[in-house]
Every structure is written in C-alpha cells, then in structure tokens.
Amino acid sequence: MSAYASEVAPDVLVKTTTQDVTTILKRDKTVYANDTQKLYSLIDAKVLPHFDFNQMTMLAVGRYWRQATPAQQQALVKEFRTLLVRTYANALAAFNNQVIEFKPFSMPVGATDVTVQTQVKQPGAQPIPIDYSMEKTAAGWKVYDVTIDGVSLVLNYRGSFGAEIHNKGVDNLIQTLAAKNQQPNTKAATSK
C-alpha cells in the first residue's frame, strides 16, 4: 500500500475543515466574536495545518525570494503567516451563518496540483466564489493560494511586496509586515 493511499482527497479536506470550523463558529459565536486570541487559536488548530506557508510566501514574494537570505525568508514566512491569520480571522469574525457550497470536484489520476471550488452564499447578495489551489506534498494536500471572487491572495500580495522590496529592500518589507501585524485587529475584536 502506498503512502498516499490513505491520504485525504483535497476536496474532502477542504469540505471537512470548512464544516468543522463553521460548526464551531455557529455553536460558540459570541466566544469567538469577543476573543480574538481564541479565534486565532481556532484558526491555528483547524485551518493552518492545511496551508503551505513557505510556498505561499515564496509565490507572493516572487522573484525577490531568491535574493532574500535564509533568515529573511524565515522572517517573511512568519510575518506573512501572521498577516494571513489576521485576515482569515476578520473573515471568520464576519461569518454569520452564510451557506458554503462545494462545487463538484474531479481529479485526474496522478494529479499533484488541483483547485477545489466553493461558493459562499448569503441572502440578498451574489455568491462569492472561493477557490483553493492545492498541491500534493509529502505531508498530504496543502493549500498554496486562495482566490476570492477572482482575486488571488498570492498574486494580490505579489504586486505590493515586489514594489516594497524593489524600493526599500527585503528587510523593510519584513518590518512593514511586522508593524502591520502588531496593530490591533479591530475588525475581529469588534464584530459582535
């Protein structure tokens, strides 16, 4: 039996993770709306193990990644991870029983790169498509990009990261991200 024979399929991984998190949020909405640190802990425990932050950061930094020292690369991954956790926390804090629909999924035999498509449906608004780009790794399927309403998270940051590095260097981008990550997360903290 191969090592991959018992691994969870990418669509099943997205669906079970999403359902697990939304069930917890529905059950304990006020707890998470009033405690940003608990929300971060939920994300850390349930969502982050399925993301490849090294790959995401490398793609977001783009051609400048190879210019960064190993210490700078590590710092970039740490700060970008924190930024994404805070962004995700804001989205979860705003979650108010929307319905998440999972699009039909088929994967070619031997595929190592797939996209799992979902839609967030809310009354009185257009559905918001959310696509998870996933890659098969030695540790199973991992998300390396999320596209929300047609906008790639990685490509969105690549433009601003590239401009910052070009103008002021890698260390300045790290400092900018660290400073942003130190600011109070008012959206998550005040969503009640």
Secondary structure, 3 states (H helix, E strand, C coil): CCCCCCCCCHHHHHHHHHHHHHHHHHHCHHHHHHCHHHHHHHHHHHCHHHECHHHHHHHHHHHHHHHCCHHHHHHHHHHHHHHHHHHHHHHHHCCCCCEEEECCCCCCCCCCEEEEEEEEECCCCCCEEEEEEEEEECCEEEEEEEEECCEEHHHHHHHHHHHHHHHHCHHHHHHHHHHHHHCCCHHHHHCC
